[in-house]
Amino acid sequence: MIFTVTFNPAIDYVMRLPRLVPGATNRSSEEEIYFGGKGINVSVVLRRLGVPTKALGFVAGFTGEAIEQATLAEGVDCDFVKLPQGFSRINVKIKCGGETELNGQGPQIPQTAIDELFEKLGRLEKGDTLVLAGSIPNTLPGDIYERILEKLDGRGIRFVVDATRDLLVNVLKYHPFLIKPNNHELGEIVGKDLNTDEEIVAAAQKLRQMGAENVLVSMAGSGSILLDGNGQTHRIGVAKGKLVNSVGAGDSMVAGFLAGCILKSDYAYALKLGTACGGATAFSPGLADKETVERLLKTLE
């Protein structure tokens, strides 16, 4: 089973306007609502690909109930910690030529809720996979990723970490199965700009030497590079299509890679499936659906 953790899930309220006038009443021409967060996004795409998954994390208030119901409606099993106060955040995305974002902070997370999450994580078994993705809200300890992996270390659980800087570097000693920095984040970690494939591969190799099993480096329109657990390097371009939405594309790539590892135990195929899933989300208003993924996968093959 693949478990995901979303520390600060959200409702994204997207408003499209012909123009935005500061200080005036603006009326939208179209609205959309999406439910999720990085871990939930991974679970939703996994479920659409037919891979069993369970979503964990924190929810609060009426917005938290809505997030939970939307997750269940996707067929994703979930076991969220219900916070006693506040409400899960609402992020407002104003699209008018460019995009203006107003992101909520999220609810306070007391120690009792953290303890409850750790109790749920303690039920994971040998052979399970745990996905930790995204930033940490300021009401959680800054080393929460490290604490979780320390608690579960040595139990035969595969770790996937999609984070940046110290959040990522500090967990490499626990030998995560997969990490997914982009080329800019990788450059920040090694302290230099990475301008060529050779430089990216060399930097990714350093993270493998520090403990990561698979290092998947996304490079936006330039494709991706994978240094796999067998020491092999794979290079792939991007799926072809019209960019509609960049939110969740990286999460979809993680989901596709994990699904590929489960379905075929082949890193090259996992990279292709991950690329197809990322593209399927980028070319859709919401997260990738299986039909689009399968169509794009054929173009990559």
Stockholm file with secondary structure:
# STOCKHOLM 1.0

chainA/1-301         MIFTVTFNPAIDYVMRLPRLVPGATNRSSEEEIYFGGKGINVSVVLRRLGVPTKALGFVAGFTGEAIEQATLAEGVDCDFVKLPQGFSRINVKIKCGGETELNGQGPQIPQTAIDELFEKLGRLEKGDTLVLAGSIPNTLPGDIYERILEKLDGRGIRFVVDATRDLLVNVLKYHPFLIKPNNHELGEIVGKDLNTDEEIVAAAQKLRQMGAENVLVSMAGSGSILLDGNGQTHRIGVAKGKLVNSVGAGDSMVAGFLAGCILKSDYAYALKLGTACGGATAFSPGLADKETVERLLKTLE
#=GR chainA/1-301 SS CEEEEESSCEEEEEEECSCCCTTSCCCCSEEEEEEECHHHHHHHHHHHTTCCEEEEEEECHHHHHHHHHHHHHTTCEECCEECSSSCCEEEEEEESSSEEEECCCCCCCCHHHHHHHHHHHTTCCTTCEEEEESCCCTTSCTTHHHHHHHHHTTSSCEEEEECCHHHHHTTGGGCCSEECCBHHHHHHHHTSCCCSHHHHHHHHHHHHHTTCSEEEEECGGGCEEEECTTSCEEEECCCCSCCCCCTTHHHHHHHHHHHHHHHHCCHHHHHHHHHHHHHHHHTSSSSCCHHHHHHHHHHHC
#=GC SS_cons         CEEEEESSCEEEEEEECSCCCTTSCCCCSEEEEEEECHHHHHHHHHHHTTCCEEEEEEECHHHHHHHHHHHHHTTCEECCEECSSSCCEEEEEEESSSEEEECCCCCCCCHHHHHHHHHHHTTCCTTCEEEEESCCCTTSCTTHHHHHHHHHTTSSCEEEEECCHHHHHTTGGGCCSEECCBHHHHHHHHTSCCCSHHHHHHHHHHHHHTTCSEEEEECGGGCEEEECTTSCEEEECCCCSCCCCCTTHHHHHHHHHHHHHHHHCCHHHHHHHHHHHHHHHHTSSSSCCHHHHHHHHHHHC
//
